[in-house]
Amino acid sequence: MLRTIGPSFVAEIVSTAVSKKNIYGVVLCVENGDNSLSQIYGAGNLTINKPYFIASVTKLYVTAVLLKLRSINRLNFQNKISEYFSEEILHELHLFKGIEYSKDITIKHLMSNTSGIPDYFSSDVVRELTAGKDQSWGFERAIASAKQKKPKSVPGKKAQYSDTNYQLLGKIIETITNKDIHTVFKEFIFDGLNLEDTYLFEDVSDTRPAPIYYKDKEIRLPKYMSSIGPEGGIVSTAKESMIFLKAFFNGYFFPKEYFKELKDWRLLFGPGLFFYGVGIANQPIFLKELKNGLIGHWGQTGAFSFYHPKTDLYFTGTTNQFYGQNVAARMMLKIIKNIK
């Protein structure tokens, strides 16, 4: 069977990670399916109970809500987004080679990043935010920005990561439920799982989450983080992220047989090299097993929530660094290699 992982082994991995350049705090929670392994460690300026921005890991929570709505027949993934948005919003949202495709886009296209709708989160936006220029975005501004950019393909043909897709999905959820996304997350996820330190960041004066780092600089972006709800606005802890992650993969929100449909992997080359399915990501870790990697999601803050089916290991936590994904991936890989 699998080799056991001693507490000192995981603690050493976390301590080593926080010694890397520009990594000022790390928290890692690792568990297996039967809970015979359950360890959590923090190092640097992060404790195990410190809330942090999970950023795009939020997209897993959106996926959970959409799958729940599907399971109770409130939506179909083939539904056209024209059912939920006005002509004004859709007009020239996807204009490719002079042809308007906006009304052909489905919920599945949005979830799988195959809508072709451009990403508002451009290099210019990244440059401004990492320079400390805090600013509010949100739905209207994201849509207006996307309309100024050119799509690279017709809907359904290519995968292209786009945060704009999840801004749209958030509005679709609000329309279907007739509730704001804050209330939906709370009622569909947080309350049922008794998550006391997990919430949607909305108050710019809220200083509970750990500040994010960009290289050697601490950046505070309360206006931005409070404006991107369904795309990346959730705050959580490593332990509560683990509770959600296990619920997601074990039938709490939706029938487990739905997973087969989610694994429609398309290769993405940005914002990193990984596969994207329908609302979930697949991060390869071995060349020989390209599509059998870590399944879950990354966050731009260095946050991660992943399940590795082959070893039945679950990982949650953060390196709290804008470009800290490599350090996080190495931590998970070391544990996987030790337990194989």
C-alpha positions in Angstrom: 0.0 0.0 0.0 1.0 3.6 0.2 3.8 4.9 2.3 2.7 6.9 5.2 3.5 10.6 5.5 4.9 11.7 8.8 4.0 15.1 10.3 7.6 16.2 10.1 7.7 15.4 6.3 4.8 17.8 5.6 6.1 20.4 8.0 9.5 20.3 6.4 7.9 20.8 2.9 6.1 23.9 4.2 9.1 25.3 5.9 11.2 24.8 2.7 8.6 26.5 0.6 8.5 29.6 2.8 12.3 29.9 2.4 11.9 30.4 -1.4 12.4 33.9 -2.9 9.4 36.2 -2.4 7.4 33.6 -0.5 6.5 35.2 2.8 3.8 32.8 4.0 2.6 29.3 3.2 -0.3 27.2 4.5 -0.9 23.6 3.3 -3.6 21.2 4.2 -3.3 17.6 2.9 -5.9 14.8 3.5 -6.8 11.6 1.9 -10.2 10.1 1.2 -10.7 8.1 4.3 -9.2 10.8 6.6 -6.5 8.5 7.9 -4.2 11.3 6.7 -5.0 14.8 7.8 -2.3 17.4 8.3 -2.1 21.1 8.1 0.8 23.5 8.6 1.5 27.2 8.2 4.8 29.0 8.0 6.1 32.5 7.7 3.4 35.1 8.2 0.5 32.6 7.7 -1.1 30.6 10.4 -3.3 27.6 9.7 -6.4 29.5 10.6 -5.6 32.7 8.7 -8.2 33.6 6.1 -6.8 34.3 2.6 -8.1 35.2 -0.8 -8.7 32.1 -2.8 -9.1 34.1 -6.0 -10.0 31.9 -9.0 -10.5 28.9 -6.8 -13.9 30.7 -6.4 -14.7 29.3 -9.8 -15.0 25.8 -8.3 -17.7 27.2 -6.0 -19.5 28.7 -9.0 -19.3 25.3 -10.7 -20.8 23.6 -7.6 -23.7 26.0 -7.6 -24.3 25.5 -11.3 -24.2 21.7 -11.0 -26.6 21.9 -8.0 -29.0 24.0 -10.1 -28.7 21.5 -12.9 -29.4 18.6 -10.5 -32.7 20.2 -9.5 -33.6 21.0 -13.1 -33.2 24.8 -12.9 -30.8 24.9 -15.9 -29.3 22.9 -18.7 -25.7 23.4 -19.7 -26.9 23.7 -23.3 -29.0 26.7 -22.4 -28.1 29.8 -24.5 -27.0 32.8 -22.5 -29.5 34.9 -24.6 -32.1 33.5 -22.2 -30.6 35.5 -19.4 -29.2 38.7 -20.9 -30.7 41.7 -22.6 -29.9 42.7 -26.2 -27.8 45.6 -24.9 -25.5 43.3 -22.9 -25.1 40.8 -25.7 -24.6 43.2 -28.5 -21.2 42.7 -30.0 -20.0 40.7 -27.0 -18.7 38.1 -29.5 -18.1 39.6 -32.9 -15.8 37.4 -34.9 -14.8 38.2 -38.5 -17.8 40.5 -38.8 -20.3 37.8 -37.6 -22.2 38.1 -34.3 -22.0 34.9 -32.2 -23.1 36.3 -28.9 -26.5 34.5 -29.0 -25.0 31.1 -29.8 -23.0 30.9 -26.6 -24.2 28.4 -24.0 -23.7 28.0 -20.3 -21.3 25.1 -21.0 -19.2 27.4 -23.3 -18.8 29.8 -20.4 -17.9 27.1 -17.9 -15.4 25.5 -20.1 -13.7 28.7 -21.3 -14.7 27.9 -24.9 -17.1 30.8 -25.4 -14.5 32.8 -27.3 -15.4 35.9 -25.2 -12.1 37.8 -24.5 -10.7 38.1 -21.0 -11.0 41.6 -19.5 -8.1 40.6 -17.1 -5.4 41.7 -19.6 -1.7 42.3 -19.1 -2.5 46.0 -18.7 -4.9 45.2 -15.8 -2.4 42.9 -14.2 0.3 45.6 -14.5 -1.9 48.2 -12.8 -3.0 46.0 -10.0 0.5 44.6 -9.2 1.8 48.2 -9.2 -0.7 48.8 -6.4 -3.3 50.7 -8.4 -6.4 49.4 -6.7 -9.6 49.7 -8.7 -13.1 48.3 -8.9 -14.1 46.2 -11.9 -17.2 44.0 -11.7 -19.7 43.0 -14.3 -20.4 46.2 -16.3 -16.8 47.2 -16.6 -15.7 43.6 -17.5 -18.3 43.3 -20.2 -17.4 46.8 -21.7 -13.7 45.8 -21.7 -14.4 42.5 -23.4 -16.3 44.2 -26.1 -13.3 46.3 -26.9 -11.2 43.2 -27.6 -11.3 40.7 -30.5 -12.4 37.1 -30.0 -9.9 34.5 -31.3 -12.4 31.9 -32.4 -16.1 31.0 -32.7 -17.8 29.6 -29.6 -16.9 26.0 -28.8 -13.9 25.7 -31.0 -11.0 26.7 -28.8 -10.3 27.0 -25.1 -9.1 30.4 -23.9 -9.1 31.3 -20.3 -11.4 34.3 -19.6 -12.5 35.7 -16.3 -15.3 37.4 -18.2 -17.0 34.0 -18.6 -17.4 33.7 -14.8 -18.7 37.3 -14.4 -21.5 36.2 -16.8 -22.1 32.9 -15.0 -22.5 34.9 -11.7 -25.3 37.0 -13.3 -26.9 33.8 -14.7 -27.0 32.3 -11.2 -28.5 35.5 -9.8 -31.2 35.5 -12.5 -32.1 31.9 -12.0 -32.2 32.1 -8.2 -33.5 35.6 -8.0 -30.8 36.1 -5.3 -27.5 38.0 -5.2 -24.3 35.9 -5.5 -23.4 36.5 -1.8 -26.7 35.0 -0.7 -26.4 32.1 -3.2 -22.9 31.1 -1.9 -24.1 31.4 1.7 -27.2 29.3 1.2 -25.9 26.7 -1.3 -22.4 26.2 0.2 -21.3 28.0 3.3 -24.2 27.4 5.6 -24.7 23.7 4.7 -21.0 22.9 5.3 -20.9 25.1 8.4 -18.1 27.2 7.0 -17.6 30.0 9.6 -14.5 31.6 8.1 -15.5 31.4 4.4 -17.3 34.4 2.9 -17.5 36.6 -0.2 -15.3 39.6 0.2 -17.4 42.7 -0.2 -16.3 45.2 2.4 -13.3 47.3 1.4 -12.5 48.0 5.1 -12.3 44.3 5.9 -8.7 43.5 6.9 -9.2 39.9 7.9 -7.7 38.3 4.8 -3.9 38.0 4.6 -2.5 40.7 2.3 -1.2 39.4 -1.1 2.3 39.7 -2.3 3.6 40.5 -5.8 7.3 39.6 -5.8 8.8 41.4 -2.8 5.9 43.9 -2.4 2.8 43.6 -0.3 -0.2 44.7 -2.3 -3.6 45.6 -0.9 -6.5 45.5 -3.4 -9.8 45.8 -1.5 -11.6 47.6 -4.3 -10.7 45.0 -6.8 -11.2 42.0 -4.7 -14.6 43.2 -3.5 -15.7 43.7 -7.2 -15.0 40.3 -8.7 -17.4 38.0 -6.7 -18.2 35.0 -8.9 -14.8 35.3 -10.7 -12.5 35.3 -7.6 -14.0 37.0 -4.6 -14.2 34.3 -1.9 -12.0 34.3 1.3 -11.4 31.1 3.1 -9.0 29.1 5.2 -7.1 26.0 4.2 -9.2 23.8 6.5 -12.5 25.1 5.3 -11.3 25.0 1.7 -10.6 21.3 2.3 -14.2 20.8 3.7 -15.6 22.3 0.5 -13.2 20.4 -1.8 -14.1 17.0 -0.4 -17.8 17.9 -0.6 -17.3 18.9 -4.2 -15.7 15.6 -5.2 -17.9 13.3 -3.1 -21.5 14.0 -4.2 -22.6 16.7 -1.7 -23.6 19.2 -4.3 -24.5 17.1 -7.3 -24.6 13.4 -8.4 -21.1 12.0 -8.8 -21.9 10.7 -12.3 -21.8 14.3 -13.5 -18.0 14.2 -13.3 -17.7 12.3 -16.5 -19.1 15.3 -18.4 -16.8 17.7 -16.6 -13.6 16.0 -17.8 -13.8 17.4 -21.4 -10.2 18.5 -21.2 -8.9 21.3 -23.5 -5.3 22.4 -23.3 -4.7 26.0 -22.2 -1.4 27.9 -22.5 -2.3 30.8 -20.3 -2.4 31.8 -17.5 -0.3 28.7 -17.2 0.0 25.3 -18.9 -2.9 23.1 -17.9 -6.1 21.5 -19.1 -9.5 23.0 -18.6 -12.7 21.0 -18.5 -16.2 22.1 -17.6 -15.7 24.4 -14.6 -12.6 22.5 -13.4 -8.9 22.5 -14.2 -6.5 19.6 -14.6 -2.9 20.4 -13.8 -0.4 17.8 -15.3 2.4 16.7 -12.9 4.0 13.8 -14.8 4.7 13.8 -18.6 3.5 10.2 -18.9 0.2 11.0 -17.3 -0.7 14.3 -18.9 -4.5 14.1 -18.3 -4.3 12.3 -14.9 -3.0 15.2 -12.9 -4.3 17.4 -10.1 -8.0 18.2 -10.6 -9.4 21.4 -9.1 -8.4 25.0 -9.5 -5.6 27.6 -9.1 -6.0 31.1 -7.8 -3.9 34.0 -9.0 -3.0 34.7 -5.3 -1.1 31.4 -5.1 -4.2 29.7 -3.7 -4.9 26.1 -4.7 -7.5 23.4 -4.2 -6.8 20.1 -5.9 -7.6 16.4 -5.7 -5.2 13.8 -7.1 -7.4 10.7 -7.9 -4.5 8.3 -8.3 -3.2 8.7 -4.7 -6.6 9.8 -3.3 -5.0 13.0 -1.9 -6.6 16.3 -1.4 -4.6 19.6 -1.2 -5.7 23.1 -0.2 -3.8 26.2 0.9 -1.9 29.1 -0.5 1.6 30.6 -1.1 0.0 34.0 -1.0 2.2 35.2 -3.9 0.9 36.5 -7.2 3.2 34.2 -9.0 3.5 31.5 -6.4 1.9 28.5 -8.2 5.2 26.8 -9.0 6.1 26.7 -5.3 2.7 25.3 -4.5 2.9 22.7 -7.3 6.3 21.5 -6.0 4.9 21.0 -2.5 2.1 18.8 -3.8 4.4 16.9 -6.1 6.8 16.0 -3.3 4.0 14.6 -1.2 2.5 12.6 -4.2 6.0 11.2 -5.0 6.5 10.1 -1.4 3.1 8.3 -1.2 3.1 6.6 -4.6 
